[in-house]
Amino acid sequence: MSGEFDQKSIDYLVAAGVTAIQEMIASLQAENKALREENEKLRRGSPALLVFKFSEKLIRLRLAKGMTQRDLAELAGTSCPMISKYETGQCRPRLKNIIALENALDCPGAFQGASHD
């Protein structure tokens, strides 16, 4: 009977899938709440949000595009460890690398005004 599952296995797989979906929904709801709060501050003209950290912006843009660090590294012509260093603030990219990141993310000028960590 290869390829068949018993009911206990099916129940386990369904429960695991439901749990994973619930965790994703909770994560998206938390991110949505944070973005709404940020948008509200921007709407009110909060100067604190006009300056952002390069690393935070990079992470946010990469995730919004559904990319992994490896995906971004390949498109930007750099290495996955370097993307990690940019995202953790361990390394500051040169201008040519910033432009490559913006092009890879299809967000020209996205990092203008970014402060380094």
SERO-4910 file (N, C-alpha, C, O; in steps of 0.05 Angstrom, whole numbers):
BEGIN
 pado doro    nc1    nc2    nc3   cac1   cac2   cac3    cc1    cc2    cc3    oc1    oc2    oc3
  Met    A     16    -24      0      0      0      0     17     25      0     13     43     16
  Ser    A     37     27    -17     54     50    -18     37     74    -29     20     71    -46
  Gly    A     44     98    -17     30    122    -26      4    127    -11     -8    148    -15
  Glu    A     -4    109      7    -28    114     22    -21    121     51      0    113     62
  Phe    A    -38    138     63    -33    146     91    -56    136    108    -79    134     99
  Asp    A    -49    129    133    -71    122    151    -83    147    162    -72    169    159
  Gln    A   -106    145    175   -121    168    184   -105    185    204   -106    209    204
  Lys    A    -89    171    221    -73    185    241    -53    203    227    -48    226    236
  Ser    A    -40    193    206    -21    209    191    -34    233    177    -23    255    177
  Ile    A    -57    228    166    -72    250    152    -79    271    173    -76    295    167
  Asp    A    -90    263    196    -97    282    216    -73    299    225    -75    323    230
  Tyr    A    -50    285    228    -26    299    237    -18    320    216    -11    343    222
  Leu    A    -18    312    190    -10    330    169    -29    354    166    -20    377    162
  Val    A    -55    349    170    -74    371    169    -70    390    192    -70    414    188
  Ala    A    -66    379    216    -61    396    239    -36    413    236    -36    436    243
  Ala    A    -15    401    226     10    415    221      6    437    201     17    459    204
  Gly    A     -9    432    180    -15    452    160    -31    475    171    -26    498    165
  Val    A    -51    468    187    -68    489    199    -51    506    217    -54    531    217
  Thr    A    -34    494    233    -17    509    252      1    528    236      5    551    244
  Ala    A     13    518    215     31    534    199     16    558    187     27    580    186
  Ile    A     -8    553    177    -24    575    166    -31    595    187    -30    619    182
  Gln    A    -39    586    211    -46    604    233    -22    621    241    -25    645    246
  Glu    A      2    609    241     26    624    248     32    645    227     40    668    233
  Met    A     28    638    201     33    658    180     13    681    182     20    704    178
  Ile    A    -12    674    188    -33    695    190    -26    714    213    -28    738    210
  Ala    A    -18    703    236    -10    719    259     13    737    252     14    761    260
  Ser    A     33    727    238     56    742    231     48    765    212     57    788    215
  Leu    A     32    759    192     23    779    173      6    800    187      7    824    180
  Gln    A    -11    792    206    -27    812    220    -10    830    237    -15    854    238
  Ala    A     11    820    249     29    836    265     44    856    247     47    879    253
  Glu    A     53    846    224     67    863    205     48    885    194     56    908    191
  Asn    A     24    877    188      4    896    178     -1    918    199     -3    941    192
  Lys    A     -3    910    224     -8    929    246     16    949    247     11    973    250
  Ala    A     40    939    246     64    956    247     64    975    223     71    999    226
  Leu    A     58    965    200     57    982    176     36   1003    178     40   1026    169
  Arg    A     12    996    189     -9   1016    192      0   1038    211     -6   1062    206
  Glu    A     13   1030    233     23   1050    252     43   1068    239     43   1092    244
  Glu    A     61   1056    224     82   1072    210     69   1091    190     77   1114    188
  Asn    A     49   1081    175     35   1098    156     21   1121    170     20   1143    159
  Glu    A      9   1116    192     -5   1137    207     15   1158    217      9   1182    215
  Lys    A     38   1149    226     59   1169    234     68   1185    210     73   1210    213
  Leu    A     72   1172    188     80   1187    164     58   1207    155     64   1229    147
  Arg    A     33   1198    157     11   1216    150     11   1240    168      5   1262    159
  Arg    A     18   1237    193     19   1259    212     44   1275    209     47   1296    222
  Gly    A     63   1265    193     88   1280    189    109   1276    210    125   1294    215
  Ser    A    109   1252    222    128   1247    243    156   1247    232    163   1230    215
  Pro    A    173   1265    241    201   1267    230    217   1242    237    237   1237    223
  Ala    A    210   1228    257    226   1205    266    226   1183    244    245   1168    242
  Leu    A    206   1182    228    204   1162    207    216   1171    181    218   1155    162
  Leu    A    225   1195    179    236   1205    154    265   1195    151    276   1193    129
  Val    A    277   1188    173    304   1176    173    301   1147    181    289   1141    202
  Phe    A    311   1129    165    308   1101    171    336   1088    168    354   1099    155
  Lys    A    338   1065    180    363   1051    178    364   1035    152    344   1023    143
  Phe    A    387   1036    139    390   1023    114    383    993    117    369    982    100
  Ser    A    394    981    138    389    952    142    360    945    144    350    926    132
  Glu    A    345    961    159    316    956    162    301    959    135    284    943    129
  Lys    A    309    979    120    296    984     94    302    961     75    285    951     61
  Leu    A    327    951     76    335    929     58    319    904     65    309    891     47
  Ile    A    317    898     90    302    874     98    272    877     90    261    859     78
  Arg    A    261    900     96    233    905     89    227    902     60    208    889     51
  Leu    A    244    914     43    240    913     14    244    884      4    229    875    -13
  Arg    A    265    871     14    270    843      5    246    825     11    237    810     -6
  Leu    A    236    827     36    213    810     44    188    817     28    172    800     21
  Ala    A    184    843     23    161    852      8    161    840    -20    140    835    -32
  Lys    A    185    836    -31    188    824    -58    187    794    -57    189    781    -78
  Gly    A    186    782    -33    185    753    -30    212    740    -37    213    717    -45
  Met    A    233    755    -32    260    745    -39    274    734    -14    270    743      9
  Thr    A    291    714    -19    309    705      2    335    722     -1    338    736    -20
  Gln    A    352    720     19    378    733     17    393    723     -7    406    739    -21
  Arg    A    391    697    -12    405    686    -35    394    697    -62    409    703    -80
  Asp    A    368    700    -64    356    711    -88    366    739    -93    375    746   -115
  Leu    A    366    755    -72    375    783    -74    405    784    -81    413    800    -98
  Ala    A    421    767    -69    449    767    -74    455    761   -104    471    774   -116
  Glu    A    441    741   -114    445    734   -142    437    756   -161    451    762   -180
  Leu    A    414    769   -155    405    791   -173    423    816   -170    426    831   -190
  Ala    A    434    820   -147    451    844   -142    480    839   -148    496    858   -147
  Gly    A    487    815   -155    515    808   -162    533    808   -138    557    816   -140
  Thr    A    523    799   -115    540    798    -91    535    771    -78    523    753    -90
  Ser    A    546    767    -54    543    741    -40    521    742    -19    514    763     -9
  Cys    A    511    719    -13    491    717      9    502    726     35    488    741     50
  Pro    A    527    719     43    538    730     68    540    760     69    537    773     90
  Met    A    545    772     45    546    802     44    519    814     49    516    834     63
  Ile    A    498    802     37    471    812     42    465    810     72    453    828     83
  Ser    A    472    788     84    468    784    113    482    806    129    471    817    148
  Lys    A    507    813    121    521    834    135    508    861    131    507    877    150
  Tyr    A    498    866    107    483    891    103    458    893    121    452    913    133
  Glu    A    444    870    122    419    870    137    423    871    168    405    880    182
  Thr    A    446    862    177    451    863    206    467    888    213    473    893    237
  Gly    A    474    905    193    488    929    199    518    925    204    532    943    213
  Gln    A    528    901    198    557    896    202    574    908    181    598    911    184
  Cys    A    562    914    158    577    925    135    560    945    121    536    942    117
  Arg    A    573    967    112    559    987     96    566    983     66    590    982     59
  Pro    A    546    982     49    552    978     21    562   1004      8    555   1026     16
  Arg    A    578   1000    -12    587   1023    -28    564   1032    -46    545   1017    -50
  Leu    A    567   1056    -58    546   1067    -74    539   1048    -97    515   1044   -103
  Lys    A    559   1036   -110    552   1018   -133    536    994   -123    519    984   -138
  Asn    A    541    985    -99    526    962    -88    498    970    -80    479    955    -83
  Ile    A    495    995    -71    468   1005    -64    452   1007    -89    428    999    -90
  Ile    A    463   1017   -111    449   1018   -136    442    991   -146    420    986   -157
  Ala    A    460    972   -144    455    944   -152    432    932   -136    415    918   -146
  Leu    A    431    938   -109    409    928    -92    383    941   -101    362    927   -103
  Glu    A    383    967   -106    358    980   -115    348    968   -141    324    964   -144
  Asn    A    366    963   -159    359    951   -185    348    923   -181    328    915   -193
  Ala    A    361    907   -164    352    880   -159    325    879   -146    309    861   -151
  Leu    A    319    899   -130    293    901   -116    272    916   -133    249    919   -125
  Asp    A    281    926   -156    264    942   -173    252    966   -158    229    972   -161
  Cys    A    270    979   -143    262   1003   -127    283   1024   -129    297   1030   -110
  Pro    A    285   1037   -153    305   1058   -156    302   1080   -135    280   1089   -130
  Gly    A    324   1089   -123    323   1110   -104    313   1103    -77    309   1120    -60
  Ala    A    308   1077    -72    295   1068    -47    312   1074    -22    300   1077     -1
  Phe    A    338   1076    -25    355   1080     -2    364   1109      2    381   1115     18
  Gln    A    352   1128    -14    359   1156     -9    349   1164     18    326   1159     25
  Gly    A    366   1177     33    359   1186     60    363   1166     81    357   1171    105
  Ala    A    373   1143     74    378   1122     94    402   1129    110    423   1137    100
  Ser    A    400   1125    136    424   1128    153    436   1100    157    422   1080    155
  His    A    462   1100    162    475   1074    167    472   1067    196    470   1085    213
  Asp    A    471   1042    201    466   1032    229    489   1040    247    488   1033    271
***
